[in-house]
């Protein structure tokens, strides 16, 4: 495998599953393009995904900070804050 091939990542629309089968997900209220998910997987609520991303970025920020990767830790904190804001916004719009 060449370095160029190693750096190529599939686009989100090319996602994969164990069998490679995908189905379109429902469009959001804003008319975003179709998103794809593995057949048989439950739909993911945006709020749940935002909360999950908030937790992941918090863990990665801690790891980056421990490794003295301060710039990376800063950007991960910004991503965590944005995920938190989005989760709160989605919770309010759902009446929670």
C-alpha positions as CSV (number, residue, x, y, z in Angstrom):
1,X,0.0,0.0,0.0
2,X,1.4,3.4,-1.0
3,X,1.4,6.4,1.4
4,X,-1.2,8.0,-0.8
5,X,-3.5,5.0,-0.5
6,X,-3.0,5.0,3.3
7,X,-4.2,8.6,3.6
8,X,-7.3,8.1,1.5
9,X,-10.4,7.6,3.7
10,X,-13.9,6.7,2.4
11,X,-16.3,9.6,2.4
12,X,-19.2,9.4,4.9
13,X,-21.5,8.4,2.0
14,X,-19.3,5.4,1.3
15,X,-19.6,4.1,4.8
16,X,-19.4,0.4,5.3
17,X,-20.9,-2.3,7.4
18,X,-20.1,-5.9,7.9
19,X,-21.9,-6.8,4.6
20,X,-21.4,-3.5,2.9
21,X,-25.2,-2.9,2.5
22,X,-26.4,0.6,3.2
23,X,-29.8,2.3,3.2
24,X,-30.6,6.0,3.1
25,X,-31.6,7.7,6.3
26,X,-34.5,10.2,6.6
27,X,-33.8,13.7,5.6
28,X,-33.5,16.2,8.4
29,X,-36.0,19.1,8.9
30,X,-33.5,21.4,7.1
31,X,-33.5,19.2,3.9
32,X,-29.9,18.0,4.3
33,X,-28.7,15.4,1.8
34,X,-29.5,11.8,2.4
35,X,-27.3,10.1,5.0
36,X,-26.6,6.4,4.8
37,X,-26.5,3.9,7.6
38,X,-26.1,0.1,7.7
39,X,-29.3,-1.9,6.9
40,X,-30.9,-3.1,10.1
41,X,-29.2,-0.5,12.4
42,X,-31.5,1.7,14.4
43,X,-31.8,5.4,13.5
44,X,-29.5,7.6,15.6
45,X,-31.1,10.7,17.1
46,X,-29.1,13.8,16.5
47,X,-29.1,14.6,20.2
48,X,-27.8,11.2,21.2
49,X,-25.0,11.5,18.6
50,X,-24.1,15.0,19.9
51,X,-23.9,13.6,23.5
52,X,-21.7,10.7,22.3
53,X,-19.4,13.0,20.4
54,X,-19.2,15.2,23.5
55,X,-18.0,12.3,25.6
56,X,-15.5,11.1,22.9
57,X,-13.9,14.5,22.4
58,X,-13.6,14.9,26.2
59,X,-11.7,11.7,26.5
60,X,-9.5,12.6,23.5
61,X,-8.8,16.0,24.9
62,X,-7.6,14.4,28.2
63,X,-5.3,12.1,26.2
64,X,-3.9,15.0,24.1
65,X,-3.4,17.2,27.2
66,X,-1.6,14.3,29.0
67,X,0.7,13.9,25.9
68,X,1.5,17.6,26.0
69,X,-0.4,18.1,22.7
70,X,-1.8,21.4,23.8
71,X,-3.0,22.8,20.5
72,X,-4.8,19.5,19.8
73,X,-6.3,19.5,23.3
74,X,-7.6,23.0,22.7
75,X,-9.3,22.1,19.4
76,X,-10.8,19.0,20.9
77,X,-12.2,21.1,23.7
78,X,-13.8,23.4,21.1
79,X,-15.4,20.4,19.5
80,X,-16.6,19.1,22.8
81,X,-18.2,22.5,23.6
82,X,-19.9,22.6,20.2
83,X,-21.3,19.1,20.7
84,X,-22.6,20.1,24.1
85,X,-24.3,23.2,22.7
86,X,-25.9,21.2,19.9
87,X,-27.1,18.5,22.4
88,X,-28.7,21.2,24.6
89,X,-30.3,22.9,21.6
90,X,-31.7,19.6,20.4
91,X,-33.0,18.7,23.8
92,X,-34.8,22.1,24.1
93,X,-36.4,21.7,20.6
94,X,-37.6,18.2,21.6
95,X,-39.2,19.7,24.8
96,X,-37.0,17.8,27.2
